[in-house]
Each structure stands twice: as C-alpha cells, then as structure tokens.
C-alpha cells in the first residue's frame, strides 16, 4: 500500500494529466463492476465505489512502468 506521504505529494502537470486520463479510462469499468457485484451479493454501492477509488489511487501511485515481470 502507499504511504500517506506518497499519497500527498503534489502532482506535476504531466502526472495530473496522466491521472485524469487513467481515471476516465477505467471509471465506467469500475461503475459496471461494482454495480454487478451489488446486484449479485448486495451491499452499499457507494461504499464499494469508495473502495474501488482508493484502490485505483493506490495502483496509480505504486505502478512502475517497466518491461517484463
């Protein structure tokens, strides 16, 4: 998981643009996936979307774009 200090560092304009672009790429997928999960298992849609948003931000801050495994 990301640390609080890593999550709070200011984004450069390039990083901010990458974040916005990545979010727009996955937002519909997250809504669709959470909606299907709630219909099948029940629960609070907004709570699950909050978890999905936090997970997205953790992945955004920890992803290292390297070739190979």
C-alpha atoms as an extended CHARMM CRD file, in Angstrom:
* protein
*
        69  EXT
         1         1  UNK       CA              0.0000000000        0.0000000000        0.0000000000  PROA      1               0.0000000000
         2         2  UNK       CA              1.0550000000        3.5610000000       -0.4870000000  PROA      2               0.0000000000
         3         3  UNK       CA              2.1430000000        5.6010000000        2.4620000000  PROA      3               0.0000000000
         4         4  UNK       CA              0.3380000000        8.7650000000        3.4090000000  PROA      4               0.0000000000
         5         5  UNK       CA              3.3410000000       10.9020000000        2.4480000000  PROA      5               0.0000000000
         6         6  UNK       CA              3.4480000000        9.3580000000       -1.0490000000  PROA      6               0.0000000000
         7         7  UNK       CA             -0.2670000000        9.8940000000       -1.4800000000  PROA      7               0.0000000000
         8         8  UNK       CA              0.0120000000       13.5600000000       -0.5200000000  PROA      8               0.0000000000
         9         9  UNK       CA              2.8910000000       14.6230000000       -2.7420000000  PROA      9               0.0000000000
        10        10  UNK       CA              1.8370000000       17.2750000000       -5.2440000000  PROA      10              0.0000000000
        11        11  UNK       CA              1.3840000000       16.0810000000       -8.8020000000  PROA      11              0.0000000000
        12        12  UNK       CA              3.2220000000       17.6400000000      -11.6850000000  PROA      12              0.0000000000
        13        13  UNK       CA              1.0380000000       18.7840000000      -14.6000000000  PROA      13              0.0000000000
        14        14  UNK       CA              2.0790000000       15.6770000000      -16.5620000000  PROA      14              0.0000000000
        15        15  UNK       CA              1.2220000000       13.3620000000      -13.6480000000  PROA      15              0.0000000000
        16        16  UNK       CA             -2.1090000000       15.1170000000      -13.1340000000  PROA      16              0.0000000000
        17        17  UNK       CA             -2.9630000000       14.6920000000      -16.8210000000  PROA      17              0.0000000000
        18        18  UNK       CA             -1.9810000000       11.0110000000      -16.6420000000  PROA      18              0.0000000000
        19        19  UNK       CA             -4.1580000000       10.5310000000      -13.5620000000  PROA      19              0.0000000000
        20        20  UNK       CA             -7.1900000000       12.1740000000      -15.1770000000  PROA      20              0.0000000000
        21        21  UNK       CA             -6.7130000000       10.1750000000      -18.3770000000  PROA      21              0.0000000000
        22        22  UNK       CA             -6.3220000000        6.8940000000      -16.4980000000  PROA      22              0.0000000000
        23        23  UNK       CA             -9.3850000000        7.6260000000      -14.3590000000  PROA      23              0.0000000000
        24        24  UNK       CA            -11.5280000000        8.3560000000      -17.4300000000  PROA      24              0.0000000000
        25        25  UNK       CA            -10.2940000000        5.0910000000      -18.9770000000  PROA      25              0.0000000000
        26        26  UNK       CA            -11.4120000000        2.9440000000      -16.0210000000  PROA      26              0.0000000000
        27        27  UNK       CA            -14.3220000000        4.8580000000      -14.4570000000  PROA      27              0.0000000000
        28        28  UNK       CA            -17.0900000000        3.1500000000      -16.4600000000  PROA      28              0.0000000000
        29        29  UNK       CA            -15.5000000000       -0.2560000000      -15.8700000000  PROA      29              0.0000000000
        30        30  UNK       CA            -15.4390000000        0.3220000000      -12.1140000000  PROA      30              0.0000000000
        31        31  UNK       CA            -19.0700000000        1.5060000000      -12.0450000000  PROA      31              0.0000000000
        32        32  UNK       CA            -20.1360000000       -1.5060000000      -14.1110000000  PROA      32              0.0000000000
        33        33  UNK       CA            -18.1720000000       -3.9800000000      -11.9860000000  PROA      33              0.0000000000
        34        34  UNK       CA            -19.3960000000       -2.5640000000       -8.6720000000  PROA      34              0.0000000000
        35        35  UNK       CA            -22.9910000000       -2.4690000000       -9.9380000000  PROA      35              0.0000000000
        36        36  UNK       CA            -22.8290000000       -6.1510000000      -10.9640000000  PROA      36              0.0000000000
        37        37  UNK       CA            -21.3000000000       -7.0650000000       -7.6140000000  PROA      37              0.0000000000
        38        38  UNK       CA            -24.0330000000       -5.2450000000       -5.6580000000  PROA      38              0.0000000000
        39        39  UNK       CA            -26.7790000000       -6.8860000000       -7.7220000000  PROA      39              0.0000000000
        40        40  UNK       CA            -25.3050000000      -10.3410000000       -7.0840000000  PROA      40              0.0000000000
        41        41  UNK       CA            -24.1000000000      -10.0260000000       -3.4800000000  PROA      41              0.0000000000
        42        42  UNK       CA            -25.8750000000       -6.9640000000       -2.0810000000  PROA      42              0.0000000000
        43        43  UNK       CA            -24.2390000000       -4.2260000000       -0.0660000000  PROA      43              0.0000000000
        44        44  UNK       CA            -23.7770000000       -0.4960000000       -0.3330000000  PROA      44              0.0000000000
        45        45  UNK       CA            -22.8900000000        0.6940000000       -3.8420000000  PROA      45              0.0000000000
        46        46  UNK       CA            -21.2510000000        3.9210000000       -2.6350000000  PROA      46              0.0000000000
        47        47  UNK       CA            -19.1300000000        2.0590000000       -0.0780000000  PROA      47              0.0000000000
        48        48  UNK       CA            -17.8220000000       -0.3110000000       -2.7560000000  PROA      48              0.0000000000
        49        49  UNK       CA            -17.1590000000        2.5720000000       -5.1630000000  PROA      49              0.0000000000
        50        50  UNK       CA            -15.1660000000        4.3070000000       -2.4250000000  PROA      50              0.0000000000
        51        51  UNK       CA            -13.0570000000        1.1790000000       -2.0240000000  PROA      51              0.0000000000
        52        52  UNK       CA            -12.5810000000        0.9950000000       -5.8040000000  PROA      52              0.0000000000
        53        53  UNK       CA            -11.4810000000        4.6500000000       -5.9450000000  PROA      53              0.0000000000
        54        54  UNK       CA             -8.9340000000        4.1320000000       -3.1580000000  PROA      54              0.0000000000
        55        55  UNK       CA             -7.6120000000        1.0040000000       -4.8770000000  PROA      55              0.0000000000
        56        56  UNK       CA             -7.2900000000        2.9330000000       -8.1570000000  PROA      56              0.0000000000
        57        57  UNK       CA             -5.2760000000        5.6760000000       -6.4520000000  PROA      57              0.0000000000
        58        58  UNK       CA             -3.0240000000        3.1440000000       -4.7050000000  PROA      58              0.0000000000
        59        59  UNK       CA             -2.2950000000        1.4330000000       -8.0110000000  PROA      59              0.0000000000
        60        60  UNK       CA             -1.7270000000        4.7680000000       -9.7670000000  PROA      60              0.0000000000
        61        61  UNK       CA              0.8880000000        5.8030000000       -7.2030000000  PROA      61              0.0000000000
        62        62  UNK       CA              2.6560000000        2.4260000000       -6.9990000000  PROA      62              0.0000000000
        63        63  UNK       CA              2.6440000000        1.2730000000      -10.6390000000  PROA      63              0.0000000000
        64        64  UNK       CA              6.1070000000        1.1090000000      -12.1610000000  PROA      64              0.0000000000
        65        65  UNK       CA              6.0870000000        1.1080000000      -15.9580000000  PROA      65              0.0000000000
        66        66  UNK       CA              8.8430000000       -1.4060000000      -16.6880000000  PROA      66              0.0000000000
        67        67  UNK       CA              9.0420000000       -4.0280000000      -19.4010000000  PROA      67              0.0000000000
        68        68  UNK       CA              9.0000000000       -7.6230000000      -18.2440000000  PROA      68              0.0000000000
        69        69  UNK       CA              7.7970000000       -9.1280000000      -14.9940000000  PROA      69              0.0000000000
